[in-house]
Amino acid sequence: MARTGLYKSEVEKARNSLIAQGRHPSVDAVRIALGNTGSKTTIHKYLKELEEENGGNVDRKTSISEALQDLVACLAVQLEAEASNRIAELESQHSEKDHLHEAEITALTAKNAAIQEKLDLTIAEIKQEIQSHEQTREALQSESIARHTLAQQVADLKDRLVENETHRLSLEEKHNHARDALEHYRSSVKEQRDQDIRRHEQQVQQLQAELRHLQQSLVLKQNEVTQLNQDGARLVAELSQAQKSLYEEKNQSRKTQTELEAQRAIAQRAAQLEAQLIKEGVRVTDLQEQHADALAKNKALDTQIYSLQLELVTTSAKLEAQQHVMDEFKTLLSAKTH
């Protein structure tokens, strides 16, 4: 394609360069030397002017006449025009095809991106599916192992169940024997306890009856002692009065013999009263000793009653402890049975 602004000096410089290289400075050679720029007509015009200016300096070795050169130049110009038109047409077609190709490339690129995205998603899904399949396979393998383990555990549990059933029957039989023994023991203990309670109650009743009897006897003895003390006091008063009377009678014995005899009688009566007083004193001493014995016996009975009461409390505590132990033993047997 012709370049606007091509100078004659540029054509001359290219021509001289070709001549210096030993090459013919044709229009095409010059145009090539100019970088395929400039119109061939313009180049031909400048070359012709340069040849006219140089005249005799033209290379006489060339075999082409100027007429032929003009013809070639005209043909070259015509060819260049036709070529330019053809190139323009081809460039237009090529540009349209480029636009179509660019559109197709853009569509294909978008389609390829969508396909690539879909492919990436598909690959991710496939990877996820492979991972899920691997996890499923591992889970299946674990499940198979767990199932085998559970089957073995079931078999072991069945064996243990049979053993436990045998052990349960044995425990049930032992429990029945223990329950029978417990019932027998409880019956015997209850009977023994009832007997002990009845015996203790009887002993307590007897001791209470003896205590009441002794207390009544003690009251009677105390009444007798009180009465004897009153009689002794009365006798002492009578003796004092008799002694006083005897003294008076002795003083008056000189007066009369009758009074003397009377005084003798009074003396005898005093002696009798004194003997009776001594006798009553001995009786009072005996009653006091009986009273002391009754008090000692009463104290011993109180001690015996207290001991029996302690023994009754201890026996009741032992019976309650035995009952608690039997209840715990029964609870333990019930727990083992269940």
Buried (B, 14 or more C-beta within 10 A) or exposed (E): EBBEEBEBEBBBBBBEBBEEEEEBBBBBBBBEBBEEBBBBBBBBBBBBEBBEEEEEEEEEEEEEEEEEBEEBBEEBBEEBEEEBEEEEEEEEEEEEEEEEEEEEEEEEEEEEEEEEEEEEEEEEEEEEEEEEEEEEEEEEEEEEEEEEEEEEEEEEEEEEEEEEEEEBEEBEEEBEEBBEEBEEBBEEBEEEBEEBBEEBEEBBEEBEEBBEEBEEBBEEBEEBBEEBEEBBEEBBEBBEEBBEBBEEBBEEBEEEEEBBEBBEEBBEBBEEBBEBBEEBBEBBEEBEEBBEEBEEBBEEBEEBBEEBEEEBEEBBEEBEEBBEEBEEEBEEBEEBEE
